[in-house]
Every structure is written in C-alpha cells, then in structure tokens.
Amino acid sequence: MYTVQVEKECGCFKKSDFTNNMKFENKDDALIQALNMTKEMNQDFCQKHEFAVVEQGDVFKISVEERGKSGCCGGGHCS
C-alpha cells in the first residue's frame, strides 16, 4: 500500500477538493497522483507556498515551503 501525504494542510488545501493521506495499491498510481496534486497546487493555490514531492519508502510526501519573497507585495503595482 502506498500513501500520498500532504505534510502541512494550508488554508488553500483545506478549501480544495484534495484529500490527505490517500492510499493506493500501486506505486505508479500514487506517484502520478502526488505529481498531479503538486502541479495543480503550485499553479492554482495562492502562491504563498511551494509544493514538492519527496519519496519516503511507501509514502509520497508533498512538502510545503514558504515561497521566497521577491520584494514585490503582489498588489499588482510592480508590473
């Protein structure tokens, strides 16, 4: 059994349709799910965090890191 686990459930994750600790019989299915979730979370969530997949045995952990600040507040004035 393989698990896709989100390390920290941020507000965007809690509001999404995603489920934490999803179980899969097949390693490939778990990896595909983890990669698809990570891609969607990085594209569609609020951009405060960056998500990445880390394989730890039979767990595909989606890590959550604060995004680096570029000096722009994100208010749209800089562009």
C-alpha positions as CSV (number, residue, x, y, z in Angstrom):
1,M,0.0,0.0,0.0
2,Y,1.3,3.5,-1.0
3,T,0.2,6.8,0.6
4,V,0.2,10.3,-0.8
5,Q,0.6,12.6,2.3
6,V,0.5,16.4,2.4
7,E,3.0,17.5,5.1
8,K,1.1,20.6,6.2
9,E,-2.5,21.4,5.2
10,C,-2.5,25.1,4.4
11,G,-5.7,27.1,4.1
12,C,-5.9,26.6,0.3
13,F,-5.5,22.8,0.7
14,K,-8.3,22.7,3.3
15,K,-10.6,24.7,0.9
16,S,-9.7,22.4,-2.1
17,D,-11.3,19.1,-3.1
18,F,-8.0,17.3,-2.4
19,T,-7.8,14.6,0.3
20,N,-4.8,14.0,2.5
21,N,-3.3,10.5,3.2
22,M,-4.8,8.9,0.0
23,K,-4.0,5.2,-0.3
24,F,-3.0,3.3,-3.5
25,E,-2.3,-0.3,-4.2
26,N,0.1,0.6,-7.0
27,K,3.3,2.7,-6.6
28,D,2.9,4.3,-10.0
29,D,-0.7,5.4,-9.3
30,A,0.4,7.0,-6.1
31,L,3.3,8.8,-7.7
32,I,1.1,10.1,-10.6
33,Q,-1.4,11.4,-8.0
34,A,1.3,13.1,-6.0
35,L,2.8,14.8,-9.0
36,N,-0.6,15.9,-10.4
37,M,-1.6,17.3,-7.0
38,T,1.7,19.2,-6.6
39,K,1.4,20.7,-10.1
40,E,-2.1,21.9,-9.5
41,M,-1.3,23.2,-6.0
42,N,1.7,25.2,-7.3
43,Q,-0.4,26.6,-10.2
44,D,-3.8,27.2,-8.6
45,F,-3.2,27.9,-4.9
46,C,-2.5,31.4,-3.5
47,Q,1.3,31.3,-4.2
48,K,2.3,31.7,-0.6
49,H,3.7,28.2,-0.6
50,E,5.7,26.0,-2.9
51,F,4.9,22.3,-3.0
52,A,7.3,19.4,-4.0
53,V,7.1,15.6,-3.9
54,V,9.5,13.6,-1.7
55,E,9.5,9.8,-1.8
56,Q,10.0,8.3,1.7
57,G,9.6,4.5,1.5
58,D,6.0,3.7,0.6
59,V,4.9,7.4,1.3
60,F,4.9,10.1,-1.3
61,K,5.1,13.2,0.9
62,I,4.1,16.6,-0.5
63,S,6.4,19.1,1.2
64,V,5.2,22.6,1.9
65,E,7.7,25.5,1.9
66,E,7.2,29.3,2.1
67,R,7.9,30.9,-1.3
68,G,10.8,33.4,-1.3
69,K,9.8,37.0,-1.4
70,S,10.9,39.0,-4.4
71,G,10.4,42.4,-2.8
72,C,7.1,42.7,-4.5
73,C,4.0,42.7,-2.3
74,G,1.9,41.1,-5.0
75,G,-0.5,44.0,-5.2
76,G,0.0,44.5,-8.9
77,H,1.8,47.8,-8.7
78,C,5.2,46.5,-9.9
79,S,4.2,45.3,-13.4
